[in-house]
Amino acid sequence: MDWLMSAYDSTWHAFPAAQVDDPARTFYQALCDHSVPARHAEHTAPRVFCPACLVLYGAHIPDEQRWQTDG
């Protein structure tokens, strides 16, 4: 998954890496269904993340992973 800023809404969206790595693609479609022309998707430092992409990305994290704290 690649997080890229869409120049349309100045928001960072999660795009499947296979799309971003395919030089023949002219549009990318994010997990939240936001679509953007490849030329308007930028690799920049994130500032504002798409809430829907965050939730959908988080849904891919395996449930069996346990979180622990020291103490």
Buried (B, 14 or more C-beta within 10 A) or exposed (E): BBBBBBBEEEBBBBBBEEBBEEEEBEEBBBBBEBBBEBEEBEEEEEEEBBEBBBEBBEEEEEEEEEEEEEE
